[in-house]
Amino acid sequence: MKAIILAAGYGNRMRPLTDNCHKTMLQVAGKTIIGRIIDGLLANNVRDIVVVTGYRADELTAYLKSTYADIAFTFIHNDKFKETNNIYSMALAFEQITIDSDIILIESDLLYRPDVITRLIRSEHSNVALVDKYRTGMDGTVVTVEDQIITNVIPPHLQPETFDFSDKYKTLNIYKFSQAFCETSFRKLLVYYANVIDNNCYYELILGILIYMQKETIYAEMVEGENWSEVDDPNDLQVAEFDFNEHRKEILEHAFGGFWNYSMTDFCFIRNMHFPNASIISELKNTLPSLIHNYGSRQVILDKKMAWFLLCNETRVTALNGASQIYPLLRNRYSTCKALIPAPTFGEYSQIFSSYETYRDFGAYDLTDFAHKAKAADCIVVVNPNNPTGTEFPSDWLLTFAINNPSKTIIVDESFIEFSDNHSLMGALEKQPLDNVIIIKSLSKSLGIPGIRLGYVYTCNRELNQYIKSNIPIWNMNSIAEHFLEIILKHRNVLKQSFIDTIRDRTDFIKMLKNIPVSEQVFSSGANFVLVKLRYDKRCAQAITERVLSEHATYIKDVSSKFPDTNGYLRLAVRLHEENKRLCDILRAVNWE
């Protein structure tokens, strides 16, 4: 078996990373791209390797010779790499090598595990392409497949704007061709086409012609579960770093989002899994061209649209580009106040105040202790329900406390309130305004739209409202977020049902979690997440999160550092029932001792 690696290209889409480095010399998880390609071949005992070079040929050749000194590479140079495409490199290879065996053809922008090549070699078919079901973000040639036979090859230049990818397969750009096929029709037509007709196109065009003329049958070998990545640009490289890295958790924690790029199930970040529905998504798709071509409205209009959704006085609410937008403003205004905040909670509130005391959340609040500690505080934070425990604070009690303590500022975070047995304070404040209450809400959790960035702050304090609005830019929200506010007015009943469905899923999830061996305590929750106290220590919690991610592509949140004892704690987002069940099966099946 002979391998041909096409590595002549400049890698223009990978710039600026390729300005001073050959594309295949870029590293992924500590190993070069070309090194991974070669290692995959050697693991399958393929040692007759041809490399077509072009851009930075000396760098690539020197690396391969020094790193794989026992391999007698054949190097073929494409000195026209700037103005030609892969058909010309392939033609050069066919013209200069002896075709004395079957051939594996590999493009040099690929990363794969060795078992991908094993799948190719073991295929019963003489001429075969590795393919995967097309997914958004894939680039390059796609094919149609019927009964494991490729029926049409469609290079990128034949994919118009209206092209339908739904029934297509992406070629991995890894092929196995028989010696007979390469010696005859494939070689002859490819070399002629490259030298006479067009040397700046793709060799897949020749495969398409031969298939269309029924001169050859090319089979499709479906990749199922094998790990592979195509790296065309820096974003692809970042995704591949995750796919081929043993330290995936560190990558996700550093990124803190952008998870659409990663193939995994996210139980870490929290959102309503039952909303928005297909109708809303469809409307967003249909209006997307118009939305991205237009500015959003000014802030006063955004506040009005937010008030329509909340059914409140528009002068009391400020629409935010995510709830996190309000924290710097609160810090500027209240940082020197004597503060009281819950413990545990997440970092935003501890960063607002220069000094603060805490009241403990052990899965329930001691309201007597809370009231006692609040006497010394000027500013009090209540997260209702609290994150990461899911503990609820009785809204009626809190309202009475605010009425009886008008000199104290009460900041109430209601980001998860719809999933609880409590109600928002907003309704009561609309009827009985209080200047000392500030409601903050991230709508990502309840509306299921973290990527859109929506939130609000509500207060009846006119002076505070003026301060907030004067510090918000005139165009504070993108058009997509604004239009989403318009759409959901027509879907209130669907939204209400999504809360009911989430609460049902949470109830079932808690029951399942109580029956897994690692659980010592499963906390009651008024949010769309569940806190689990483990039977094991903090180090074991870390090991669990890492193993679940690496072995099962499932990301869960280790919140052990939020608690003073030695036990490990996991916060698990409530996803759909079958996903929740799968996670419980994962945790139940593995011995964490």
Beta strands, then each sheet from edge to edge (+ up, - down):
strand 1: 2-7
strand 2: 27-28
strand 3: 31-32
strand 4: 48-53
strand 5: 74-77
strand 6: 103-107
strand 7: 110-112
strand 8: 128-133
strand 9: 142-146
strand 10: 149-154
strand 11: 169-177
strand 12: 219-222
strand 13: 228-230
strand 14: 265-266
strand 15: 317-320
strand 16: 339-343
strand 17: 356-360
strand 18: 379-383
strand 19: 409-413
strand 20: 437-442
strand 21: 455-459
strand 22: 519-522
strand 23: 529-537
strand 24: 554-555
strand 25: 557-558
strand 26: 567-573
sheet 1: 5+ 4+ 1+ 6+ 11- 8+ 12+
sheet 2: 5+ 4+ 1+ 6+ 11- 9+ 10-
sheet 3: 2+ 3-
sheet 4: 7+ 13-
sheet 5: 14+ 24+
sheet 6: 15+ 21- 20+ 19+ 18+ 16+ 17+
sheet 7: 22+ 23- 26+ 25-
end
